Amino acid sequence: MLGRCFGAGRSPRLVDEPARNSLALQALARPPIFSGIASKLRLGAFLALNRLRAAAPPPPSPLYTHFRRKKHAFPQSSRPKRENWRVKTLTEKEDAPRPGPGQDPSFDPVGESKRLLRVIRTAALGTLSDDGAPFATLTAIASDYDGGPILLMSRLAAHTRNLERDPRLSLLLPEIGRGDPLAHPRLTLSARAERSVEPALKARYLRHNPKAALYADFPDFSFWRTTILRVHLNGGFARAADFGPQALLTPLDGAESLIAAEEDAISHLNAEHSETLALLARKNGEKQARWRASGLDPEGMDLIAGDACARVCFPVRVPTPEDLRSTLMALAAEARKDAPQSE
């Protein structure tokens, strides 16, 4: 009986809107087969079917189906491991500093970024949660010989679990001072992290953050080495730049002997030349304090005094212990010469 409403041998999904209206009028005008009630039932079923068809969602588009498949391509439990994450390699042009518009010509973005990377000990850490949402926290950092940040994190922390699942991260290293916080320089790093058991990482981290020795050996703590991918410096008004990691990191070619002698050299400097370290710190504009050496690399020396940090930049590259000795003697002699004028 319902077939009479749609037309003999006609599929209901192939009936267009004008045809449906015409068939409905024909059904009203056609005398009932059994009774008026049966005719009304036929018409009600016809109209109900049309309403259901109109309310049905349209078939998914090919683009929707593509992204739907992409979304479920890697379930949470079977995402690619860290080693499978692909990182774009920057060209030489992309790696070079790219100053912003109206840049201050006297501003050295690479030099300022290198300084922040060595002296900042507390950074904001951004990771990705399991649902892909950004997650920010606070962490203490140190730097490796080439400047790559070193992290010490507990497996109980949410950001550690995030990095175990997805190694991508972002670090914000701000310099804190008086006045407007946005007037002070801050360095943003895009990077990826990997857990490491190298003794040198632990030694450099604990010299830079001595208080961490209280918990560094707990079984749930581990050290992580980060690989920098992108650099953004905001040094204040009209002082900003973007560049790649090669411009920021310290080359270590030929510096194997200096790296091997670092621990002995630092111990000697702190035990025998504390006054010289204080003199070098004052020459760099730091306050009088009991400064101690915490790290050496071919481009400079890191100093700490309580919660304060300072960076002594070498005028030339220092790849060997012999070069280190002669460079420090020259810097100390220059600092003593200038000391009466600064007091």
N, C-alpha and C positions, 0 to 999 in steps of 0.2 A: 504493500500500500504506500509505503514511503517512496517507492520508486516512481509512482505517478507524480509526486510533487517535484522531483528533480528532473523528470523526463526519462523516457525509456532508454536504458543502456548508457546513461550519462554519469560520469564520476562526479561526486559533489565537489571535489577540489578543483575541477576544471570549469565550474560554473562561475562566470563573472558576476559583478554586482547587478547590472541591469537585467541579466537573465534571471537571477534569483528573484528580483522584485516582480518580474513578469510571471514567473512560475507561481509565486505566492498568490498573485491576483487570480490566476487561472484556477488555483486550488480552491479559492473562496467561491468562484463562480461555478465550479463543477458540482453537480448534484452529488450528495453523499452516497456512498455505497451501502453502508449499513444504517447510519443515523447521523444527526447533526453532531452528536458527541464524538463519534469516530472522526469526523472531518476536523473538528477542533483539535483533537489529539494529534492528528497528522500535521496540522499547521503548527502546533506548539512544538512538536519534535523537530520540525524543519527549522523554525526560528531559533530554538535552543542550540541546534547544531551549528547554525551560522554564528551565534554569539560565541560559542566555544572556539570556533575556528578563528574568529576575529581577535579573541583574547590570547590565542596561542602565540608564544614568542617567535620571531622570525628565525630562520635557520642561521647558524653562526657563519660569519664571513670568513674567507680564507685567512685574512690577517689575524682575526680573533683566534682561529684555530692554531695558527703558527705560534702566537705568544702563549697560548694555553699549553701547547706542547713544550715550549721553552721553559715555562714555569715549573713543570713537573719533570724536566729532563734530569735534574740532579736532586733527589730527595735529600733531606737534612742528613740522613745517616750515610749517604754515599756521595757526598760532595768531593771534588778533587782534592788530593792532598796538597800540602804546601809546595812541594816541588813541581806541581803541575800548573801553578799560577804563572801565566805569561806576563812579562813586563816589557813594555815598549822601550827600546834602546834609543836614547836621545842622540840626535845628530850634533855635530860640533856647534852648529849655529844655534840649535835649541838649548844646548847646555850653557852657552855664554850668557852673562847677565843681560837682562832686558829691562832697562830703567823705565819707569812710568812717565807719563806726560808731565812736563814742567819740572823735571827732576833737578835737584840742587847739584850743580856741576862739581862741587867740592866733596860730595858724599861718596864714600867708598863702600858699596854694598857688600862686596865679598869680604873685605877686611872686617866690617862690622859683624857680618854673619859668623865668621870664624871666631871672633871674640865671644859672641853670645853662646856659641856652641861649646866653648871651653869653660866659661865661668858660671853659667846657669846650672843650678843643682836641683831645681824643682820645676817640673813641667806638667802641663795638662796633656793627658793621654786620651786619644779618641780611638775606639775600636768599634767593631760591628757585632751587634747581638745576633742571636740565632735566627731572628726574623728579619735581619737586614737593617734594623734601626741603629742609628749612631748612639754610642755609649761613651760618655766622657767621665774621666776620673783624674786623680792627682797622683803623681809618682816622682820619686827621686831618680836622678840620672847621673851618669858620668860619661866620659868619652874615651874611645879607644885611641890607639896611636894615630890613626888616620882621621879621627874626629867622629867616627860612627858612634851614635849614642849606645850606651850600655844600660840595661834595665835589670832590676832585681825584683822579682814578683813571686807572690805566693799562689800555689795552685788553688787555694780556696777563694781567691779573688775572682770576681766576674770578668774583669778584663783579661785575666790570664786564660780563662776558659774560652773567651772570644778569640784570642790569638791562636789557641790550639786548633780552633776550627777554621779561622780565616786569618792569615798572617798580616793582612794589611792594617796599617795604623796611621795616625797623624799625631805629631807632637807640637805643642806650642810652648816655646821658651821665652817668657816675658822678663824683661828687666824691671824691677820694682823700684820706685823712687817717690820723691815728694811731688805734690801737685797732681795734675791730670794723668791718670794711668795711661791714657791713649797717646800722651805726648812722649812716652818712653819707647824705645825700640823693642820689637818682639819678632821672633823667628818661628816660622811655621814649616814643618818638615812632613812630607808625605813619604812613607817608608813601609817596609815589611820586616817582620821580626822572626828570629829563629833562636831556639834555645841552644845554649852553648855551655860546655864544661871546661873551656880553656882556662887554666890557672891565671894567665895574664889578665883576663877580663875581671876576674874576682879581685886580684891585687889592685888594679887601677881603680875599680869601683870603691873598694874599702879605703884606699888612700884619699879619695875625693869625698867620700861620705863615711867618716870613721864610726859614727854612731850605728851604722848598719851592721857592724860586726856583732852586735848583740843577738841578731836573729838570722844572719846570712847563712848559717849552717843548719838551720831547722830543715827537717826532711821535706817540707812542702814548698820551700823556696828554691828558686833556680834563677840563673843569669841568662839574659837574652841579649843577643847582638842584633842591631837593626841595620838594614841596608837602605840608605837614603835614595829616593827616586825623584823627588821634586823639592825645590826650595822656594819659599816666599818670604821676603824680608819686608817688614813695615817699620821703618826707622823714625816715624813721625811725619809731620806735614812735609809733603814734597820729597819724601825719602822712602822710596819703595822700589822693589825689583824682584823679578822672577828669574830663576836659572836652574841648571841641573846640578847633580851631585859632584861632577868632576871639578867644577870651579870652587866648591866648598871644601872638599876633602883634602887632606895633606898627603902628597905622594911619599911613599915609603921606599922607593927604589934606592938601593945602596945604603940604607939606614939600619941594616941588620945588627951591626956592632953596637950602635947606640941603643937599640931596643933591648939587646941582651944585657947591656950594662946599666939599664935604667934604675933598677932597684938599688944597686950599690951606689950609684951616683946620687940618688935621692937621699939615701941614708947618710952619705958623707956630707952633703950640703946641709941637711938639717942638724947634724951633730957638730960640724965644724964651722959653718958659715951662716949661722942664723942672722947675724948683723948685716951681712951682705944681702941676704934675701929681703930683710926689712928695708934696706936702702933701695933696692930695686923696686919694691912695691911702692914706696913713697915717690920715687921718680915717676911712676905711672899714675900718680894722683891718688893713691890709696892712703888711708889713715895709718898712723903709727900703731903697730900691733905685733904680736909674736907670729910672724909669718913662717909657714913651712912649705916646702916643695911637695907637691902631690902627683906631678906627672911631667914627663919629658917627651918631646917629639921633635922632628927636624925643624919645625917652624917656631917653637917657643917652649916656655915652661909655665906650668900651672902652679899657683900658690893658694893656700887656704889659711885662714886665721879665724877659728870659731865658725860662725855662719857666713863669713865673708870670703869671697874668691877674687883672684886677680890673675891676669895673664901678662906674662913678660914675653913680648915678641922679639925674636932674634933678627938682627939686621940682615943676616945672610942665612942660607940654609945650612943646618948643622947635622951632617949624617954620621959622624963618628964621635967617640968620647974625647978624642984629642981636639976636635973642632969645638966641642962643647966647653972644654976647659978654657981655651983661648977666647972664645966669644964671651963667656961669663966674666972673665978677667977684664976684658975691654969694657963691658957694660958697667961693671962695678967701679972701674976707674972713672968713667964718665959720670956715674951717679955721685961719686964722692966730690968730683969737681963742681957739680951743680948744687950739692947739698947746702953750702953756706948761703947761696943766693935764694934758696927756697924757704929757709927758716926765717 
